[in-house]
Amino acid sequence: MNDLLQVILLGIIEGITEFLPISSTGHLLLAEQLGLGHRSDLFNIVIQAGAILAVTVIYWDRLWKLATGINEADNRIYIAKLGVAFLITVVLGLVVKKLGFELPDTIGPIAWALIIGGFWMLAAEWYAGKRPEQAEILWTVAIAVGIGQVVAGVFPGTSRSATTIFAAMLIGGANRAAATEFAFLVGIPTMYAASVYELYGELKDGGGNENWTNVAVGFVVSAVVAFVAVKWLLRYIQTHRFTAFAWYRIVLGAGLLGWAALA
């Protein structure tokens, strides 16, 4: 398959899966295993940043109101909670990086993460449905979301969006809309920072063998597709639970385990 076509397909996969609670990293690793070729960590993080750009555009009005309404106490507190979640992610992320952690490149761990995460989502939806919902994001939620982002980065297949959204729903009782918004807003500075960090490392090492045209194409494709996917998801959660995504994870994970056993 043509390399540029592979890049476009990877951009599409990233754009669809980054914010749906089904794990973008897991799907990208699976895509590479199934013939779309191995890509660098820099490539994967930058196309994730393309998806984050889409969320930045979608939430631009909300971000603008937070920035221009800094004199309002509610906005200052909300920004502070975003900052706490971001700082926790940065500190723990750097610790993980310094420890030399590398993502697994085999299907087994991804499959198990998909299955376990799927059952956890079903249980979380059931439990959250028995609790009163609220629109407020608690401080404990900010802490949990920061930790959740790092956990999702360490275990591909877990899903950053699933981990952070359900942390907000379970720990703080936030409704789906409030939980999703907070999780996505925290993801904006997190993924931009990760992209800058990786780009700095790559440029510091002289650029390596990175194909910057492929990186740019993947970024653009991911951004466009993610914009459509997130718009759809925000409408979907207004009237639906995340149950369908949980069952998708379970079926996919089971299928991958069966495929790995026969391989």
Backbone bond lengths (Angstrom), bond angles and torsions (degrees), N, CA, C in turn:
res aa  C-N    CA-C-N  psi(-1)  N-CA   C-N-CA  omega(-1)  CA-C   N-CA-C  phi
1 M - - - 1.458 - - 1.527 109.31 -
2 N 1.327 117.24 139.31 1.454 122.60 178.04 1.526 110.78 -55.89
3 D 1.355 115.95 136.38 1.461 120.34 -175.62 1.514 112.38 -61.30
4 L 1.334 118.00 -39.34 1.457 120.74 -179.75 1.525 110.64 -65.53
5 L 1.323 116.95 -37.73 1.459 120.64 177.28 1.527 109.99 -64.36
6 Q 1.323 117.05 -38.78 1.460 120.56 176.47 1.531 110.77 -60.94
7 V 1.313 115.40 -42.35 1.467 120.38 179.49 1.524 110.36 -62.50
8 I 1.326 116.80 -42.90 1.469 121.19 179.31 1.531 110.44 -62.32
9 L 1.328 116.23 -43.15 1.471 120.11 178.95 1.525 110.94 -63.56
10 L 1.326 116.94 -40.66 1.459 120.37 177.62 1.526 110.83 -64.74
11 G 1.336 117.12 -37.99 1.456 121.02 176.74 1.518 111.48 -63.34
12 I 1.335 116.29 -39.85 1.471 121.00 178.15 1.528 110.42 -65.16
13 I 1.343 115.76 -44.83 1.463 120.02 179.60 1.525 110.55 -61.24
14 E 1.325 116.52 -44.83 1.462 120.50 178.73 1.521 111.39 -62.66
15 G 1.326 116.50 -45.10 1.456 120.11 -178.40 1.520 112.61 -61.46
16 I 1.318 116.84 -37.89 1.464 120.69 -179.75 1.525 111.24 -74.57
17 T 1.324 116.94 -41.94 1.464 119.93 -168.25 1.525 115.49 -94.38
18 E 1.325 119.35 -14.10 1.462 120.27 -175.16 1.528 112.47 -59.43
19 F 1.317 117.29 -40.70 1.454 119.41 -175.26 1.527 114.18 -110.95
20 L 1.315 117.21 -9.19 1.452 118.73 168.41 1.527 106.45 -78.67
21 P 1.325 119.07 143.09 1.477 121.00 -173.20 1.525 113.18 -77.86
22 I 1.345 115.27 54.79 1.470 119.70 -176.45 1.528 111.74 -129.07
23 S 1.322 117.47 4.48 1.467 124.55 174.47 1.525 114.31 79.71
24 S 1.312 116.07 104.30 1.464 121.16 176.51 1.529 110.88 -72.22
25 T 1.341 116.50 -43.44 1.463 119.66 -179.34 1.520 110.69 -60.82
26 G 1.331 116.08 -43.39 1.456 119.96 178.29 1.508 112.18 -61.29
27 H 1.322 116.80 -43.01 1.466 120.24 -179.60 1.528 111.62 -68.18
28 L 1.334 116.84 -36.97 1.462 119.40 178.28 1.532 111.24 -66.41
29 L 1.329 116.47 -41.30 1.460 119.66 177.05 1.528 111.38 -64.07
30 L 1.318 115.19 -39.32 1.466 119.37 177.77 1.521 110.71 -65.54
31 A 1.332 116.13 -40.99 1.467 120.09 179.18 1.522 110.53 -61.00
32 E 1.318 116.05 -40.75 1.467 119.96 178.21 1.528 110.48 -64.74
33 Q 1.325 116.50 -41.26 1.460 121.09 178.81 1.529 111.56 -63.15
34 L 1.341 115.61 -32.64 1.460 120.24 -175.69 1.525 113.15 -91.34
35 G 1.343 117.61 11.32 1.456 118.74 169.88 1.511 117.79 118.13
36 L 1.338 118.22 2.93 1.468 119.18 -179.92 1.525 111.80 -89.82
37 G 1.303 117.03 5.92 1.458 120.58 172.99 1.511 113.97 85.61
38 H 1.327 116.06 147.54 1.466 121.54 178.70 1.527 109.88 -75.12
39 R 1.309 115.76 136.28 1.466 121.39 177.75 1.519 109.40 -120.79
40 S 1.299 115.94 156.26 1.463 121.05 -178.76 1.527 110.72 -72.71
41 D 1.342 115.53 161.43 1.462 120.25 175.01 1.525 110.01 -59.96
42 L 1.340 116.11 -36.35 1.463 119.53 179.41 1.527 110.64 -61.52
43 F 1.322 117.65 -45.38 1.464 121.32 179.68 1.526 109.87 -59.16
44 N 1.325 116.99 -47.53 1.457 120.35 -177.03 1.525 112.01 -64.00
45 I 1.329 116.86 -39.97 1.458 119.69 -178.74 1.524 111.39 -72.23
46 V 1.323 117.20 -37.90 1.468 119.29 -179.49 1.524 111.62 -68.30
47 I 1.331 118.45 -38.50 1.466 117.89 177.86 1.529 110.09 -71.87
48 Q 1.343 117.11 -25.23 1.457 119.12 171.18 1.528 109.77 -65.83
49 A 1.340 116.13 -36.59 1.460 120.18 177.08 1.525 111.05 -64.52
50 G 1.328 116.74 -30.54 1.459 119.44 174.81 1.518 110.64 -62.12
51 A 1.327 115.85 -41.17 1.466 119.71 177.16 1.524 110.58 -65.81
52 I 1.346 116.44 -37.65 1.460 120.04 178.13 1.531 110.81 -64.93
53 L 1.332 116.73 -35.19 1.469 119.91 176.67 1.525 110.11 -58.94
54 A 1.329 116.24 -40.59 1.466 119.89 178.56 1.518 110.64 -60.61
55 V 1.333 117.26 -42.06 1.468 120.69 179.36 1.527 110.52 -67.95
56 T 1.331 116.66 -35.57 1.467 120.19 176.43 1.521 110.77 -59.12
57 V 1.312 116.30 -43.41 1.469 120.81 179.32 1.528 110.19 -65.98
58 I 1.326 116.70 -44.84 1.464 120.93 -177.81 1.527 111.63 -63.29
59 Y 1.332 116.12 -39.64 1.467 120.83 -177.56 1.526 112.47 -98.62
60 W 1.319 116.40 15.88 1.464 118.72 -176.25 1.520 112.35 -58.20
61 D 1.314 117.91 -41.92 1.467 120.43 -179.87 1.523 111.08 -62.05
62 R 1.324 116.60 -41.91 1.459 121.10 178.18 1.524 110.94 -64.48
63 L 1.329 116.65 -43.70 1.462 120.92 178.57 1.535 111.43 -63.19
64 W 1.312 115.84 -40.14 1.463 120.65 -179.85 1.524 111.00 -65.04
65 K 1.330 115.90 -41.94 1.465 119.52 179.52 1.521 111.40 -66.36
66 L 1.332 117.12 -36.86 1.463 119.95 176.22 1.522 110.85 -64.43
67 A 1.340 116.26 -43.82 1.465 121.05 -177.45 1.518 112.06 -67.65
68 T 1.323 116.71 -43.49 1.465 120.19 -177.33 1.522 112.48 -83.16
69 G 1.330 116.18 -14.11 1.468 119.37 179.50 1.508 112.17 -105.11
70 I 1.345 116.41 29.76 1.458 121.45 -176.02 1.526 112.07 -62.05
71 N 1.317 117.33 -21.51 1.470 120.47 179.93 1.519 112.67 -75.68
72 E 1.332 116.32 -14.15 1.460 120.10 179.14 1.525 109.51 -86.19
73 A 1.336 115.58 134.58 1.461 120.94 -174.83 1.528 112.11 -59.29
74 D 1.321 117.33 -42.69 1.466 120.48 -178.28 1.524 111.37 -61.25
75 N 1.326 116.32 -41.27 1.462 120.35 179.13 1.526 111.46 -67.25
76 R 1.331 116.85 -40.90 1.470 120.06 179.48 1.530 110.34 -62.72
77 I 1.311 116.92 -41.80 1.467 120.61 -179.51 1.524 110.25 -66.39
78 Y 1.334 116.67 -42.00 1.465 120.22 -179.60 1.525 110.53 -64.22
79 I 1.333 116.78 -42.62 1.465 121.44 178.41 1.529 109.82 -63.03
80 A 1.335 115.93 -40.44 1.465 119.83 179.12 1.522 110.87 -62.69
81 K 1.322 117.31 -38.75 1.463 120.86 178.55 1.527 110.84 -67.12
82 L 1.322 116.75 -39.58 1.462 120.04 174.21 1.529 110.20 -61.25
83 G 1.329 116.37 -41.08 1.453 120.85 179.93 1.520 112.61 -64.50
84 V 1.328 116.66 -40.22 1.467 120.57 178.61 1.524 110.37 -63.18
85 A 1.325 116.83 -46.48 1.465 120.98 179.47 1.526 110.78 -61.27
86 F 1.324 116.37 -41.02 1.462 121.12 -179.88 1.530 111.40 -66.19
87 L 1.334 117.03 -45.50 1.461 120.48 -178.40 1.529 111.64 -64.49
88 I 1.320 117.13 -39.47 1.464 120.76 177.08 1.525 109.57 -61.51
89 T 1.332 116.39 -43.12 1.464 121.00 178.66 1.522 110.97 -61.50
90 V 1.320 117.08 -44.54 1.463 121.46 -178.25 1.523 110.93 -63.93
91 V 1.324 117.05 -48.74 1.469 121.13 -176.79 1.521 110.93 -63.52
92 L 1.323 116.88 -50.59 1.465 119.69 -179.73 1.523 111.28 -67.22
93 G 1.332 116.81 -35.28 1.460 120.40 178.30 1.512 111.88 -63.39
94 L 1.339 116.84 -40.87 1.464 120.70 178.23 1.525 111.09 -67.13
95 V 1.330 115.93 -36.40 1.467 119.55 177.38 1.529 110.11 -62.11
96 V 1.336 115.35 -46.39 1.461 120.25 179.02 1.528 110.37 -61.04
97 K 1.332 116.19 -41.20 1.458 120.99 -179.76 1.523 110.97 -64.11
98 K 1.335 116.73 -43.02 1.458 121.13 -179.28 1.520 111.58 -66.50
99 L 1.315 116.68 -29.15 1.460 120.77 178.88 1.526 112.27 -74.77
100 G 1.350 115.14 -5.76 1.457 119.86 176.41 1.508 114.07 78.18
101 F 1.337 117.11 25.24 1.463 119.49 -179.64 1.523 110.91 -66.50
102 E 1.322 116.12 138.24 1.457 122.09 176.06 1.519 109.60 -128.25
103 L 1.332 115.81 142.84 1.456 120.25 -179.76 1.526 110.47 -64.91
104 P 1.325 117.47 141.41 1.468 119.57 176.50 1.517 110.14 -65.50
105 D 1.328 116.06 149.46 1.461 119.78 -179.65 1.530 111.21 -116.02
106 T 1.328 115.66 21.93 1.458 120.67 177.20 1.515 110.08 -116.08
107 I 1.329 116.50 158.94 1.460 121.20 -173.20 1.533 112.59 -76.30
108 G 1.339 117.52 -32.87 1.451 121.20 -174.70 1.521 115.29 -50.86
109 P 1.338 118.86 -56.33 1.465 119.99 -179.39 1.530 113.29 -59.76
110 I 1.328 116.23 -36.57 1.466 120.19 179.39 1.523 110.33 -65.97
111 A 1.340 115.98 -44.12 1.466 120.80 -179.41 1.522 110.78 -61.10
112 W 1.329 116.38 -45.60 1.462 119.61 -179.57 1.527 111.52 -65.37
113 A 1.335 116.69 -37.66 1.468 120.00 177.89 1.524 110.91 -64.62
114 L 1.336 116.61 -38.73 1.462 120.42 177.35 1.531 110.96 -63.44
115 I 1.334 116.44 -45.74 1.466 120.56 -177.83 1.527 111.63 -66.75
116 I 1.322 116.19 -51.09 1.464 119.97 -179.20 1.525 110.71 -60.98
117 G 1.341 115.53 -42.92 1.459 119.48 178.04 1.518 112.48 -62.79
118 G 1.334 116.59 -36.23 1.457 120.31 178.72 1.518 112.00 -64.29
119 F 1.323 116.34 -46.52 1.468 119.36 178.69 1.524 111.52 -66.97
120 W 1.340 115.31 -35.31 1.462 118.77 176.71 1.535 110.99 -63.91
121 M 1.331 116.79 -39.34 1.458 120.43 178.14 1.517 111.63 -64.11
122 L 1.344 116.89 -40.86 1.465 120.23 177.84 1.522 110.67 -61.75
123 A 1.340 115.83 -45.38 1.462 120.06 179.54 1.528 110.90 -65.01
124 A 1.341 116.04 -39.90 1.460 120.56 -179.34 1.521 111.49 -66.33
125 E 1.325 117.27 -41.12 1.461 120.95 177.24 1.529 110.37 -61.44
126 W 1.339 115.96 -43.43 1.467 120.52 179.14 1.513 110.68 -61.53
127 Y 1.333 116.65 -46.38 1.462 121.11 -178.01 1.525 111.29 -67.66
128 A 1.344 116.08 -43.64 1.464 119.89 -179.50 1.523 111.13 -63.49
129 G 1.344 116.88 -32.12 1.451 120.56 179.92 1.513 113.40 -66.96
130 K 1.327 117.49 -17.60 1.459 121.74 -179.61 1.517 112.49 -95.99
131 R 1.324 116.44 0.25 1.462 120.56 -179.14 1.522 110.04 -112.86
132 P 1.331 117.51 148.78 1.469 119.42 175.85 1.523 110.46 -66.94
133 E 1.320 116.97 136.14 1.459 121.23 -179.60 1.519 111.02 -90.37
134 Q 1.328 115.66 153.20 1.451 120.80 176.10 1.512 109.53 -143.36
135 A 1.327 115.15 159.05 1.461 119.86 -178.50 1.525 112.36 -89.90
136 E 1.346 117.02 -13.45 1.461 120.72 -177.39 1.524 111.66 -76.91
137 I 1.319 115.21 142.05 1.460 122.02 174.68 1.527 108.10 -100.52
138 L 1.346 116.74 117.70 1.452 121.36 -177.85 1.527 111.07 -81.03
139 W 1.331 116.21 163.21 1.465 120.52 177.58 1.526 111.07 -63.13
140 T 1.327 116.34 -36.69 1.467 119.25 178.46 1.526 110.97 -62.56
141 V 1.321 116.37 -32.01 1.467 120.88 177.47 1.522 109.99 -66.81
142 A 1.327 116.90 -43.09 1.470 121.00 179.40 1.533 110.67 -58.46
143 I 1.327 116.02 -42.39 1.466 120.43 179.25 1.529 110.39 -66.11
144 A 1.335 115.85 -45.97 1.466 120.35 -178.28 1.526 111.77 -64.18
145 V 1.321 117.09 -38.50 1.465 120.86 179.60 1.533 110.31 -65.77
146 G 1.327 117.25 -40.33 1.459 120.15 177.17 1.516 112.06 -61.49
147 I 1.326 116.56 -44.78 1.467 120.95 177.96 1.524 110.40 -66.18
148 G 1.343 115.60 -41.06 1.460 120.40 -178.45 1.510 113.30 -60.48
149 Q 1.339 116.69 -35.66 1.465 119.39 179.48 1.527 111.57 -64.08
150 V 1.325 115.91 -38.40 1.469 119.81 179.60 1.526 110.47 -71.20
151 V 1.333 116.47 -41.22 1.466 120.56 178.21 1.524 110.26 -58.42
152 A 1.332 115.88 -43.95 1.465 120.14 179.74 1.519 111.68 -64.86
153 G 1.338 116.57 -32.87 1.458 119.68 178.56 1.521 112.88 -72.81
154 V 1.323 116.04 -28.14 1.464 120.94 -178.91 1.520 111.70 -80.64
155 F 1.338 115.98 -33.61 1.462 120.43 -176.57 1.527 110.37 -117.19
156 P 1.340 118.59 90.99 1.464 120.95 178.95 1.521 110.56 -60.44
157 G 1.319 115.10 136.25 1.453 120.15 -174.44 1.507 110.83 106.88
158 T 1.352 115.98 -17.90 1.465 120.32 -179.96 1.525 110.86 -71.97
159 S 1.319 117.34 -44.99 1.463 126.37 -179.71 1.522 111.58 88.08
160 R 1.324 115.29 116.86 1.457 121.70 178.16 1.525 110.82 -62.65
161 S 1.321 117.34 -45.41 1.458 119.74 -177.93 1.524 111.39 -65.78
162 A 1.345 117.17 -42.18 1.460 120.15 179.82 1.520 110.73 -63.45
163 T 1.321 116.76 -46.59 1.458 121.19 -177.77 1.520 111.37 -61.66
164 T 1.321 117.35 -46.36 1.462 120.60 -176.01 1.526 112.28 -75.38
165 I 1.312 117.43 -40.82 1.467 120.22 -179.92 1.521 110.95 -63.13
166 F 1.336 116.44 -46.19 1.457 119.16 -177.84 1.518 112.06 -74.09
167 A 1.317 117.97 -25.37 1.462 120.03 172.77 1.521 109.52 -63.35
168 A 1.328 116.17 -43.11 1.463 120.53 178.85 1.524 111.90 -66.76
169 M 1.330 116.74 -38.13 1.465 120.68 -179.35 1.520 112.11 -71.41
170 L 1.335 117.16 -42.09 1.461 121.25 -174.03 1.518 112.54 -81.64
171 I 1.314 116.83 -47.45 1.462 119.86 -175.02 1.518 111.78 -76.48
172 G 1.331 116.11 -38.94 1.453 118.85 -176.70 1.514 115.21 -108.36
173 G 1.334 117.60 -3.80 1.454 119.67 -179.70 1.514 113.61 69.00
174 A 1.340 116.91 20.22 1.465 120.14 -179.11 1.523 110.26 -69.21
175 N 1.338 116.15 144.41 1.461 118.38 176.48 1.522 109.67 -71.95
176 R 1.320 116.43 168.67 1.463 120.38 -173.22 1.521 112.30 -59.30
177 A 1.313 116.75 -41.61 1.466 119.87 -178.00 1.523 111.06 -64.71
178 A 1.337 117.32 -46.17 1.464 121.29 -178.95 1.522 110.97 -67.23
179 A 1.336 116.34 -41.07 1.461 120.72 179.99 1.522 110.67 -64.89
180 T 1.324 116.51 -43.63 1.463 120.96 -179.02 1.519 110.97 -65.73
181 E 1.327 116.81 -43.85 1.465 119.66 179.67 1.522 111.42 -60.95
182 F 1.328 117.42 -46.68 1.473 119.97 -178.48 1.524 110.74 -63.51
183 A 1.327 116.43 -44.26 1.466 120.38 179.94 1.518 111.21 -60.82
184 F 1.329 116.89 -42.33 1.463 120.38 -178.70 1.526 111.43 -70.70
185 L 1.342 117.15 -38.51 1.459 120.01 -179.81 1.530 111.06 -67.00
186 V 1.331 117.76 -37.55 1.463 120.32 175.86 1.527 110.29 -65.19
187 G 1.317 116.47 -34.11 1.456 120.66 -179.52 1.521 113.30 -65.90
188 I 1.318 117.94 -24.78 1.463 120.76 -177.49 1.533 111.36 -62.37
189 P 1.341 119.48 -60.40 1.482 117.41 179.49 1.522 112.71 -67.69
190 T 1.334 116.79 -29.84 1.462 119.93 -178.66 1.516 111.60 -61.87
191 M 1.333 117.04 -51.04 1.460 120.28 -176.66 1.520 112.10 -74.55
192 Y 1.321 117.75 -32.58 1.461 118.69 174.06 1.524 110.25 -63.36
193 A 1.333 116.53 -43.10 1.463 120.38 179.73 1.528 110.70 -63.92
194 A 1.335 116.57 -42.15 1.462 120.41 179.28 1.525 110.60 -62.41
195 S 1.333 116.67 -40.25 1.465 120.78 179.88 1.520 111.09 -64.74
196 V 1.340 116.18 -44.64 1.466 120.23 179.47 1.525 110.13 -63.16
197 Y 1.329 116.37 -41.01 1.470 121.45 179.73 1.524 111.01 -60.67
198 E 1.327 116.47 -47.18 1.456 120.64 -179.38 1.533 111.38 -68.09
199 L 1.333 116.27 -40.18 1.463 119.89 178.34 1.528 111.05 -62.70
200 Y 1.324 116.19 -40.90 1.465 120.53 178.74 1.523 110.13 -62.24
201 G 1.318 116.62 -45.30 1.450 120.53 179.33 1.516 112.21 -62.16
202 E 1.349 115.81 -40.21 1.460 120.37 -179.91 1.525 111.20 -67.03
203 L 1.329 116.96 -44.51 1.464 120.82 -179.76 1.529 110.89 -68.32
204 K 1.326 115.72 -35.23 1.462 120.32 178.58 1.525 111.01 -63.10
205 D 1.321 115.37 -33.19 1.470 120.79 179.60 1.522 112.43 -88.64
206 G 1.329 116.23 8.97 1.454 120.37 176.79 1.508 114.83 89.85
207 G 1.329 117.63 10.94 1.458 120.23 175.87 1.507 114.44 89.93
208 G 1.327 117.45 -16.74 1.462 119.75 178.00 1.513 111.93 57.49
209 N 1.317 115.25 -145.65 1.461 121.20 179.75 1.524 111.72 -106.26
210 E 1.325 116.12 21.74 1.461 120.07 -176.48 1.530 110.64 -64.82
211 N 1.334 115.16 134.20 1.461 121.34 174.77 1.522 107.51 -90.57
212 W 1.327 115.80 101.03 1.467 119.72 -172.76 1.518 112.26 -70.34
213 T 1.313 117.59 -24.66 1.471 119.83 174.96 1.527 109.69 -64.83
214 N 1.322 116.69 -44.97 1.466 120.86 177.54 1.523 111.32 -61.74
215 V 1.324 115.98 -41.18 1.465 119.97 179.09 1.529 110.12 -61.13
216 A 1.341 116.51 -44.10 1.461 121.14 -178.93 1.525 111.44 -65.87
217 V 1.330 116.86 -43.36 1.471 120.66 179.17 1.529 110.19 -63.30
218 G 1.334 116.91 -45.16 1.458 120.48 178.80 1.513 111.63 -60.84
219 F 1.328 116.86 -39.58 1.459 122.36 178.64 1.531 111.40 -60.77
220 V 1.328 116.18 -49.22 1.466 121.30 -177.55 1.525 111.38 -65.57
221 V 1.327 117.21 -46.35 1.467 121.41 -179.83 1.525 110.23 -61.14
222 S 1.326 115.91 -44.88 1.456 120.36 179.61 1.527 111.38 -61.01
223 A 1.329 116.96 -41.88 1.460 121.06 -178.99 1.520 111.63 -62.74
224 V 1.323 116.61 -45.85 1.467 120.82 -177.98 1.531 111.00 -65.53
225 V 1.325 116.29 -47.31 1.460 120.26 -177.98 1.527 110.66 -67.13
226 A 1.339 117.89 -39.96 1.462 121.45 179.78 1.522 110.96 -63.60
227 F 1.322 117.09 -36.61 1.469 120.16 178.83 1.520 110.13 -58.22
228 V 1.317 116.46 -46.37 1.467 121.08 179.32 1.529 110.46 -66.13
229 A 1.336 116.96 -43.63 1.462 121.36 -177.00 1.525 111.87 -64.37
230 V 1.331 117.40 -43.12 1.459 120.56 -178.48 1.527 110.99 -69.29
231 K 1.331 116.90 -40.76 1.462 119.88 176.23 1.524 110.45 -56.86
232 W 1.334 116.02 -43.62 1.463 120.73 178.63 1.524 110.80 -64.45
233 L 1.342 117.35 -45.20 1.460 121.22 -177.28 1.522 111.52 -62.01
234 L 1.323 117.87 -41.78 1.458 121.14 -178.66 1.530 111.49 -64.30
235 R 1.315 116.50 -32.93 1.474 119.73 174.63 1.527 110.19 -73.99
236 Y 1.321 116.19 -40.50 1.463 121.76 -176.43 1.526 112.14 -60.88
237 I 1.342 117.67 -45.78 1.458 120.60 -174.52 1.525 112.99 -72.55
238 Q 1.319 117.56 -8.99 1.452 119.47 176.18 1.521 111.80 -68.48
239 T 1.330 116.15 -27.23 1.471 120.23 -176.51 1.527 113.28 -128.84
240 H 1.332 117.77 -0.19 1.461 120.31 -176.96 1.529 111.01 -132.96
241 R 1.334 114.86 154.94 1.453 121.18 170.83 1.532 108.95 -86.00
242 F 1.344 115.19 178.83 1.454 120.99 178.61 1.531 112.03 -89.90
243 T 1.332 117.15 11.73 1.461 121.72 -173.96 1.526 113.09 -57.22
244 A 1.322 117.27 -41.69 1.467 120.41 -178.26 1.527 110.93 -60.75
245 F 1.327 117.03 -37.52 1.457 120.53 178.68 1.529 110.62 -67.72
246 A 1.334 116.06 -36.29 1.460 119.96 179.40 1.524 110.54 -63.00
247 W 1.328 117.06 -45.81 1.463 120.30 -179.95 1.532 111.39 -67.65
248 Y 1.317 116.86 -34.18 1.474 120.14 175.45 1.525 109.81 -59.97
249 R 1.340 116.87 -45.37 1.451 121.16 179.98 1.530 111.07 -60.94
250 I 1.321 115.77 -44.33 1.466 120.17 -177.22 1.525 110.75 -64.66
251 V 1.325 116.69 -46.20 1.470 120.77 -179.32 1.522 110.47 -65.12
252 L 1.337 117.26 -44.73 1.463 120.71 179.66 1.522 110.75 -62.99
253 G 1.338 116.73 -45.95 1.455 120.13 -179.40 1.519 112.38 -61.41
254 A 1.342 116.58 -42.53 1.461 120.57 178.86 1.525 110.53 -64.66
255 G 1.322 116.18 -41.43 1.455 120.27 178.76 1.520 111.50 -63.00
256 L 1.327 116.97 -39.27 1.463 120.73 179.65 1.527 111.47 -67.61
257 L 1.332 116.74 -38.20 1.458 119.41 177.32 1.530 110.43 -63.71
258 G 1.343 115.73 -41.41 1.465 119.30 177.56 1.503 112.06 -64.02
259 W 1.330 116.20 -41.58 1.463 121.10 179.80 1.527 110.99 -65.12
260 A 1.355 116.52 -40.73 1.461 120.72 179.21 1.525 110.84 -65.35
261 A 1.342 116.62 -36.16 1.463 120.38 -179.07 1.531 111.59 -67.80
262 L 1.346 115.67 -32.08 1.470 120.21 -178.33 1.528 112.46 -86.01
263 A 1.334 115.35 -17.85 1.474 119.37 -176.22 1.528 111.49 -69.45
